[in-house]
Amino acid sequence: MAKARETQKAVKPNVFMRIGLFIKQIIDELRKVVSPTSKGLFAWSFAVFVFVLFLMLIVTGMDLGLGKLMLWIFG
């Protein structure tokens, strides 16, 4: 029974081979990265800017509204 487990147990490569494999996988993934075009970069930057402004308006509105509500309740 013990021999069966030993033969089924996967042998881990040494630490240097694992580090080498990790670096190889990093390089393979970096080769898949696509840089955005200037037009796409501008479009996404503008979208993020508009979204942040929208959230700022929501938070400001909630802050003012809740502030007025607290003044009305406890005022």
C-alpha positions as CSV (number, residue, x, y, z in Angstrom):
1,M,0.0,0.0,0.0
2,A,2.8,2.4,0.9
3,K,4.6,1.7,-2.4
4,A,1.5,2.4,-4.4
5,R,1.3,5.9,-2.8
6,E,4.9,6.6,-3.5
7,T,4.6,5.8,-7.2
8,Q,1.4,7.9,-7.5
9,K,3.0,10.9,-5.7
10,A,4.2,13.5,-8.1
11,V,7.8,14.5,-7.9
12,K,8.2,18.2,-7.4
13,P,11.0,19.8,-9.4
14,N,13.7,21.6,-7.4
15,V,13.4,25.2,-6.4
16,F,15.6,26.5,-9.2
17,M,13.5,24.7,-11.8
18,R,10.3,26.1,-10.3
19,I,11.7,29.6,-10.4
20,G,12.8,29.1,-14.0
21,L,9.3,27.9,-14.9
22,F,7.7,30.8,-13.1
23,I,9.9,33.3,-15.0
24,K,9.2,31.5,-18.3
25,Q,5.4,31.7,-17.6
26,I,5.7,35.5,-16.8
27,I,7.5,36.1,-20.1
28,D,4.9,34.1,-22.0
29,E,2.1,36.1,-20.4
30,L,3.8,39.4,-21.1
31,R,4.0,38.5,-24.8
32,K,0.2,38.3,-24.8
33,V,-0.2,41.9,-23.6
34,V,-1.6,44.3,-26.2
35,S,-0.8,48.0,-25.8
36,P,-3.8,50.2,-26.4
37,T,-3.8,52.7,-29.3
38,S,-3.8,56.4,-28.5
39,K,-7.5,56.6,-29.5
40,G,-8.4,53.7,-27.2
41,L,-6.3,55.1,-24.4
42,F,-8.1,58.4,-24.7
43,A,-11.5,56.8,-24.8
44,W,-10.9,54.7,-21.7
45,S,-9.4,57.6,-19.8
46,F,-12.4,59.8,-20.7
47,A,-14.8,57.0,-19.6
48,V,-13.0,56.7,-16.2
49,F,-13.0,60.5,-15.8
50,V,-16.8,60.7,-16.4
51,F,-17.4,57.8,-14.1
52,V,-15.4,59.4,-11.3
53,L,-17.3,62.7,-11.8
54,F,-20.6,60.8,-11.7
55,L,-19.7,59.1,-8.4
56,M,-18.5,62.5,-7.0
57,L,-21.9,63.9,-7.8
58,I,-23.7,61.0,-6.1
59,V,-21.6,61.2,-3.0
60,T,-21.9,65.0,-2.8
61,G,-25.7,64.8,-3.2
62,M,-26.0,62.1,-0.5
63,D,-23.8,64.2,1.8
64,L,-25.8,67.3,1.3
65,G,-29.1,65.5,1.5
66,L,-28.3,63.6,4.7
67,G,-26.8,66.8,6.2
68,K,-30.1,68.6,5.6
69,L,-32.0,65.6,6.9
70,M,-30.0,65.6,10.1
71,L,-30.5,69.4,10.5
72,W,-34.2,68.9,10.0
73,I,-34.4,66.0,12.5
74,F,-32.1,67.3,15.2
75,G,-32.0,71.0,14.2
